[in-house]
């Protein structure tokens, strides 16, 4: 089908849903009723992304609020007053249902309000690989990518979503390495539901268990805070990590805004974990939790005293606290799908595989051009900017959308 006739779509497919703006309070109340919603789909995230214009939208089935999403509107240079409407890791709708009935009204609303295209990231998995499968793949010289491994689990909901999006004219945006202009398609997750701390430790590899014990034996102390007074210490270590690992750090002001917005919205939404050894800060992380979904959002570590394993101590503290809070999953965020021992990115998946857990492929990000000529101009602009040769973490496309 096409979304060029939204009125006809709403009348002929599934429930009669309508889309209209909702208040931040209404949006937050809906989020609180869900088991899991991405923190990128909370009202607070709109206050973090100050360079975007944000709005909360609701899907109504009659008088009932049936879905919600945070839309970030970004004006693009040279495209007059048109905007790209971005729903990162969202919206929060019934993805297993009739997608035409859900997304048709969204397209109609956003086009009428000046969007030239929609970009969204369905929060649905398409494929899952166990830690054992990933480990075997890395050890096998003939396996170079996760997608080449057999025996993975394919999610029927994910297959339904990707086929319906393609049929409706949505365009996939995720490249081979899983990192596009927005958020990663491949992630690493540690399931927590129904497990104990002992279960989780047994699921980790020997190196992870050894490092957790080393940190405890060395006297690494973990403190947890949601206070701005501890943020400068985190950021100093984060900048040090960026210089060492050659990525562009976010400014302190960004984290100040993020912490203030998210802790105001919900108690326990965001926490700083600081690992100290004999008074020295050796690692620091940020944990974000929405409902039953806990996310390792940012991390930093010192070059000195790496032998005391402060990073493992921080991770274990976040995992334990997420388990105690009743979370279903601990999300270690993005990986690339490489299994090639010569690829510098393979170290990331090896580190995360050590927790046990699973590698997951999501549906990725998809674009729907609402004004095709404007969208083509935008696509050309992004391609020209992205061809500048800058390293991936600082490419214009990523700065524009994240």
C-alpha positions in Angstrom: 0.0 0.0 0.0 0.9 3.7 -0.2 0.4 6.4 2.4 -0.5 8.9 -0.3 -4.2 8.2 0.6 -4.3 8.2 4.4 -8.0 8.7 4.7 -8.7 5.6 2.6 -6.1 3.7 4.7 -7.7 4.6 8.0 -11.1 3.6 6.7 -10.1 0.2 5.3 -7.4 -1.2 7.5 -7.6 -2.4 11.1 -8.8 0.0 13.9 -9.8 3.5 13.2 -6.9 5.3 14.7 -6.3 9.0 14.8 -3.1 10.9 15.6 -2.9 14.2 17.4 -0.6 16.1 19.8 -0.6 15.2 23.5 0.9 16.9 26.5 4.1 15.8 28.1 2.1 14.7 31.1 -0.2 12.5 29.0 2.8 11.1 27.2 4.6 10.3 30.4 1.5 8.7 31.9 1.3 6.4 28.8 5.0 5.5 29.1 4.5 4.5 32.8 1.9 2.0 31.8 4.2 0.2 29.4 6.6 -2.6 30.4 9.3 -1.3 28.2 9.8 1.9 26.2 13.1 3.3 24.9 14.4 6.3 26.8 14.6 8.0 23.4 10.8 7.9 23.3 10.2 9.7 26.6 9.2 13.4 26.9 12.4 14.1 28.8 14.5 13.2 25.7 12.8 16.0 23.8 14.3 18.4 26.4 17.7 16.9 26.1 17.8 17.4 22.3 17.7 21.1 22.4 18.7 21.5 18.7 15.5 19.8 17.7 11.9 20.9 18.0 10.1 18.1 19.8 6.4 17.1 20.1 4.6 14.3 21.7 2.0 12.5 19.5 -0.8 10.1 20.6 -2.7 7.5 18.7 -6.3 7.4 19.7 -8.7 4.5 19.2 -11.9 6.5 19.9 -11.2 8.2 23.3 -8.5 5.7 24.3 -4.9 6.6 24.1 -3.5 3.5 22.4 0.1 4.6 21.4 2.5 7.4 21.8 5.7 8.7 20.3 8.3 11.5 20.7 8.9 13.2 17.4 12.0 15.3 16.9 11.7 17.8 14.1 15.0 18.9 12.5 15.1 21.7 9.9 17.6 20.9 7.2 19.8 23.6 5.5 18.5 24.9 2.2 15.2 23.1 2.5 13.2 26.2 3.6 10.7 25.4 6.4 10.4 21.7 5.9 11.6 19.3 8.6 12.8 15.7 9.0 10.5 14.1 11.6 12.5 11.6 13.6 11.2 8.9 16.0 14.3 7.2 17.4 13.6 3.6 18.6 9.9 4.3 18.3 7.1 5.0 18.4 5.5 3.0 21.2 2.7 1.3 19.3 1.4 -2.2 18.6 4.1 -3.3 16.1 2.6 -6.8 15.9 -0.7 -5.3 14.7 -1.9 -3.7 11.4 0.9 -1.3 10.7 -0.9 0.5 7.9 -3.6 1.5 10.4 -0.9 2.9 12.8 1.5 4.5 10.4 -0.9 5.9 7.9 -2.4 8.5 10.3 1.1 9.4 11.4 2.2 10.1 7.9 -0.9 12.2 7.2 -0.4 14.3 10.3 3.3 14.9 9.8 3.0 15.8 6.2 0.2 18.3 7.0 2.5 19.9 9.6 5.5 20.5 7.3 7.6 17.3 7.4 9.2 16.2 4.1 10.1 12.8 5.5 9.7 10.5 8.5 12.5 8.5 10.0 11.7 5.9 12.6 13.3 2.9 14.3 10.9 0.1 15.1 11.8 -1.3 18.6 11.4 -4.9 17.3 14.0 -7.6 17.0 14.5 -9.5 13.8 17.3 -12.0 14.7 19.1 -13.2 17.8 22.4 -15.0 18.4 23.5 -16.6 21.7 26.8 -15.8 23.3 28.0 -19.3 22.4 27.1 -18.8 18.7 29.0 -15.5 18.6 32.0 -17.0 20.3 32.1 -19.9 17.8 31.7 -17.4 14.9 34.7 -15.4 16.1 36.8 -18.5 16.4 35.8 -19.7 12.9 37.9 -18.1 10.1 35.1 -18.7 7.6 32.6 -16.6 9.5 33.0 -12.9 9.1 29.6 -11.5 10.1 26.8 -12.3 12.5 24.4 -12.6 9.6 26.4 -15.4 8.2 25.9 -17.6 11.2 23.3 -20.4 11.1 21.1 -21.4 13.9 20.0 -18.0 14.9 16.5 -17.2 16.1 14.3 -15.2 13.7 11.5 -13.1 15.3 8.2 -13.3 13.3 7.1 -9.9 14.5 10.4 -8.4 13.1 9.8 -10.1 9.8 6.2 -8.8 9.7 7.4 -5.2 10.4 10.1 -5.1 7.8 8.0 -6.7 5.1 5.1 -4.3 5.8 7.3 -1.2 5.8 8.9 -2.2 2.5 5.5 -2.8 1.0 4.3 0.7 2.1 7.2 2.5 0.5 9.5 2.9 3.5 13.3 2.9 2.7 15.8 1.0 5.0 18.6 3.2 6.2 20.9 0.8 8.0 24.2 0.1 6.4 26.2 -3.1 6.6 28.1 -2.2 9.8 24.8 -1.5 11.6 25.6 2.1 12.3 23.7 4.5 10.2 22.9 8.2 10.6 21.0 7.5 13.8 21.0 4.6 16.3 22.6 1.1 16.0 20.7 -1.8 14.4 22.8 -4.4 16.2 23.0 -4.5 20.0 24.1 -6.7 22.8 21.6 -7.6 25.5 21.7 -9.5 28.8 18.3 -11.0 29.7 17.5 -10.6 33.4 13.9 -11.9 33.8 13.6 -14.9 36.0 17.3 -15.0 36.8 19.4 -14.6 40.0 22.8 -13.0 40.5 24.3 -16.5 40.6 22.6 -17.3 37.3 24.1 -14.2 35.7 27.6 -14.9 37.0 27.5 -18.5 35.8 26.5 -17.2 32.3 29.5 -14.9 32.1 32.8 -16.2 30.7 35.8 -16.9 33.0 37.5 -13.6 32.2 34.5 -11.6 33.2 34.1 -13.5 36.5 37.8 -13.2 37.2 37.8 -9.4 36.6 34.8 -8.9 38.8 36.6 -10.7 41.6 39.8 -8.8 40.9 38.0 -5.5 41.3 36.5 -6.6 44.6 39.8 -7.9 45.9 41.6 -4.7 44.9 39.1 -2.7 46.9 37.4 -0.9 44.1 34.5 1.0 45.5 31.3 1.9 43.6 29.2 4.9 44.4 25.8 5.7 42.7 24.5 9.2 42.2 22.0 11.2 40.2 23.5 14.5 41.3 25.0 17.1 39.1 27.9 17.5 41.6 29.4 14.2 40.4 29.0 14.8 36.7 32.2 16.9 36.3 34.2 13.9 37.5 32.5 11.6 35.0 33.0 14.0 32.2 36.7 14.6 32.8 37.2 10.8 32.6 35.0 10.6 29.6 37.1 13.2 27.8 40.2 11.3 28.7 38.6 8.2 27.2 37.7 10.0 24.1 41.3 11.2 23.6 42.6 7.7 24.1 40.0 5.9 21.9 39.8 8.7 19.3 36.2 9.7 19.3 34.6 13.1 19.6 33.2 13.6 23.2 30.0 15.4 23.9 30.3 18.6 26.0 29.7 18.7 29.7 26.6 20.9 29.1 25.0 18.0 27.1 25.2 15.7 30.1 24.1 18.3 32.5 20.9 18.8 30.4 20.4 15.1 30.1 20.8 14.4 33.8 18.5 17.3 34.8 15.8 16.4 32.4 15.7 12.7 33.0 15.9 12.7 36.8 13.2 15.4 37.0 10.9 13.2 34.9 11.2 10.0 36.9 13.0 9.0 40.1 15.7 6.4 39.3 15.5 7.1 35.5 19.2 8.0 35.3 22.2 7.2 37.5 25.9 7.8 37.6 28.2 4.9 38.6 31.6 5.9 39.8 34.4 3.3 40.5 37.2 4.5 42.7 40.4 2.8 43.8 42.2 4.3 46.7 40.5 7.6 45.9 41.3 7.6 42.2 38.4 7.5 39.7 39.1 4.5 37.5 35.8 4.1 35.7 32.4 5.8 35.4 29.2 4.9 33.6 25.7 6.2 33.1 22.7 3.9 33.4 19.2 4.8 32.1 16.1 2.8 33.0 12.6 3.1 31.7 10.2 0.5 33.1 11.8 -2.9 32.8 14.5 -1.8 30.3 17.9 -0.8 31.7 20.4 0.8 29.3 24.2 1.2 29.6 24.2 4.6 28.0 27.8 6.0 28.4 31.1 4.7 29.8 34.5 6.0 30.6 37.7 4.5 32.0 41.2 5.6 33.0 44.3 4.5 31.3 46.1 4.1 34.6 45.1 1.3 37.0 43.4 -0.8 34.4 44.5 -3.9 36.3 41.9 -3.2 39.1 39.1 -3.7 36.5 37.0 -0.7 37.4 34.9 -1.0 34.2 33.9 -4.6 35.1 33.0 -3.4 38.6 30.8 -0.7 37.2 29.1 -3.1 34.8 28.4 -5.7 37.5 27.0 -3.0 39.8 24.6 -1.8 37.1 23.6 -5.3 36.2 22.8 -6.2 39.9 20.9 -3.0 40.4 18.9 -3.6 37.2 18.1 -7.1 38.3 17.0 -5.8 41.8 14.8 -3.2 40.1 12.9 -5.9 38.3 14.2 -5.2 34.8 13.7 -7.7 32.0 16.9 -6.8 30.1 20.2 -5.0 30.6 21.0 -3.3 27.3 24.7 -2.9 26.5 23.8 -0.9 23.3 25.5 -1.0 20.0 27.8 -3.5 18.4 28.9 -4.0 14.8 28.1 -7.4 13.2 31.7 -8.2 12.4 33.3 -11.5 13.5 36.5 -10.8 11.6 39.5 -11.1 14.0 41.3 -8.4 11.9 38.5 -5.9 12.2 39.2 -3.4 15.0 35.5 -3.4 16.0 35.5 -7.1 16.9 36.9 -6.3 20.4 33.6 -4.6 21.3 31.5 -7.6 20.6 34.1 -9.9 22.3 33.9 -7.7 25.5 30.1 -7.7 25.6 29.8 -11.4 24.7 31.7 -12.1 27.9 28.6 -11.1 29.9 26.7 -14.1 28.4 23.5 -12.7 26.9 22.8 -12.4 23.2 23.6 -10.4 20.1 20.4 -8.9 18.6 19.6 -7.4 15.2 16.7 -4.9 15.2 14.6 -3.8 12.3 16.8 -0.8 11.8 15.8 2.7 10.8 13.5 3.4 7.9 12.6 6.6 6.0 9.2 7.5 4.4 9.5 10.3 1.9 6.4 12.5 2.2 7.6 15.1 -0.3 9.8 13.1 -2.8 11.6 16.0 -4.4 12.5 17.5 -1.1 13.6 14.1 0.2 15.8 13.6 -2.8 17.5 17.0 -2.2 18.0 16.0 1.5 19.5 12.6 0.5 21.9 14.3 -1.9 22.9 16.8 0.7 23.6 14.1 3.3 25.6 12.0 0.8 27.7 15.0 -0.1 28.3 15.9 3.5 29.0 12.3 4.5 31.6 11.9 1.7 33.8 14.4 3.4 35.9 11.6 4.8 35.5 12.3 8.5 35.6 9.3 10.9 32.2 7.7 11.5 31.6 9.0 15.0 31.8 12.6 13.8 30.2 12.4 10.3 27.7 15.1 9.6 24.9 12.6 9.2 25.4 11.3 12.7 25.7 14.8 14.2 22.5 15.8 12.4 20.4 12.9 13.8 21.8 12.1 17.2 
